[in-house]
Amino acid sequence: MGEFIGQMVKEIREISGIDTAEAIRIGLLPPTEARKWLVKQKYFILAAGSGRTYTDIKYELSEEYGMSVSSIEKLVYGRTK
């Protein structure tokens, strides 16, 4: 398992208490879906307690997880095509 995926598994475990390593390893949970879930959860956690602007949080998560700000907005605000 790659370093990035390993870090995601660790963060998901910290937030939810669920160990997703095996599900990702066998292909039951695609890493892209795990990343989306993690980014959305971290957004709401940071928005509730960090005192930063929503824009700052989106840019931070964009940089940290390699997602565009517009993709994060779609996740958070539920915009779909």
Helices and strands as residue ranges (DSSP letters): H 3-16, H 21-25, H 31-49, H 54-65, H 69-77
